[in-house]
Amino acid sequence: MLKDFYTPKILDDDYDFSENGRKYNYFVPPETNMNGYNEFLRDKMPHTDVPEIFGLHTNAEISNALMEKNALLKTVLNLLPRTGKHHFSFKSFD
């Protein structure tokens, strides 16, 4: 995996850090000033990362989504009141 990042090829303008010819827009920015690098990061880099760029299988994204869902539901359940009896009543305003 490191051979993809530590190679003279990254100096080529069209070098992409993705495998199998798939383009994910992960490439070295052109030489510029600090504002140029910030603009590159804001406008050119993907807003969400795909697992392949980190050498992971595409199923890693599914596993990550499941873990995030479980963490969210656990947080929601922890926010519920802790009483001995749970009952809800709905009053009609006729």
C-alpha positions as CSV (number, residue, x, y, z in Angstrom):
1,M,0.0,0.0,0.0
2,L,2.8,2.4,0.8
3,K,4.2,1.9,-2.7
4,D,1.2,3.8,-4.0
5,F,2.0,6.8,-1.9
6,Y,5.8,6.8,-2.0
7,T,6.4,6.7,-5.7
8,P,7.8,9.3,-8.2
9,K,4.5,8.8,-10.2
10,I,2.7,11.1,-7.7
11,L,4.5,14.0,-9.4
12,D,2.5,13.3,-12.6
13,D,-0.4,15.7,-13.1
14,D,-2.9,12.8,-13.8
15,Y,-1.7,10.4,-11.0
16,D,-4.7,9.3,-8.8
17,F,-4.3,7.3,-5.6
18,S,-7.0,4.8,-6.5
19,E,-6.7,1.2,-7.5
20,N,-7.8,-0.6,-10.7
21,G,-8.1,2.6,-12.7
22,R,-11.1,3.9,-10.7
23,K,-10.9,7.6,-10.2
24,Y,-11.8,9.1,-6.8
25,N,-10.1,12.5,-7.2
26,Y,-7.4,11.7,-4.7
27,F,-4.4,13.3,-6.2
28,V,-1.5,15.6,-5.2
29,P,-2.5,19.3,-5.6
30,P,-0.4,21.5,-7.8
31,E,2.2,23.7,-6.1
32,T,0.6,26.9,-4.8
33,N,0.3,29.1,-1.7
34,M,-1.7,28.4,1.5
35,N,-5.0,29.8,0.1
36,G,-4.6,27.6,-3.0
37,Y,-4.2,24.5,-0.9
38,N,-7.2,25.4,1.2
39,E,-9.2,26.0,-2.0
40,F,-8.0,22.6,-3.4
41,L,-9.2,20.8,-0.2
42,R,-12.5,22.6,-0.2
43,D,-13.4,22.4,-3.9
44,K,-11.5,19.4,-5.4
45,M,-11.3,16.7,-2.7
46,P,-14.3,14.4,-2.3
47,H,-16.6,15.3,0.6
48,T,-16.9,11.6,1.6
49,D,-14.2,9.0,1.6
50,V,-14.5,5.7,0.0
51,P,-12.9,2.6,1.6
52,E,-10.9,1.7,-1.4
53,I,-8.7,4.8,-1.0
54,F,-7.5,3.3,2.3
55,G,-7.0,-0.2,0.9
56,L,-10.2,-1.5,2.3
57,H,-12.9,-3.6,0.6
58,T,-16.1,-1.9,-0.5
59,N,-18.0,-3.8,2.2
60,A,-16.1,-1.8,4.8
61,E,-18.4,1.1,4.1
62,I,-21.4,-1.2,4.9
63,S,-19.8,-2.3,8.2
64,N,-19.1,1.3,9.1
65,A,-22.7,2.4,8.4
66,L,-23.9,-0.4,10.6
67,M,-21.6,0.7,13.4
68,E,-22.7,4.3,13.1
69,K,-26.4,3.2,13.1
70,N,-25.8,1.2,16.3
71,A,-24.0,4.0,18.0
72,L,-26.8,6.5,17.1
73,L,-29.5,4.1,18.4
74,K,-27.6,3.5,21.6
75,T,-27.4,7.2,22.1
76,V,-31.1,7.7,21.5
77,L,-31.9,4.9,24.0
78,N,-29.6,6.4,26.6
79,L,-31.5,9.7,26.3
80,L,-34.8,8.1,27.2
81,P,-36.0,8.5,30.8
82,R,-35.1,5.7,33.2
83,T,-38.2,5.0,35.2
84,G,-39.6,1.7,36.5
85,K,-42.7,1.9,34.3
86,H,-42.9,3.2,30.8
87,H,-46.4,4.3,29.8
88,F,-47.5,6.9,27.4
89,S,-50.9,8.5,27.3
90,F,-52.4,10.6,24.7
91,K,-55.2,13.0,25.6
92,S,-57.8,13.9,23.2
93,F,-58.7,17.6,23.0
94,D,-62.2,17.3,21.6
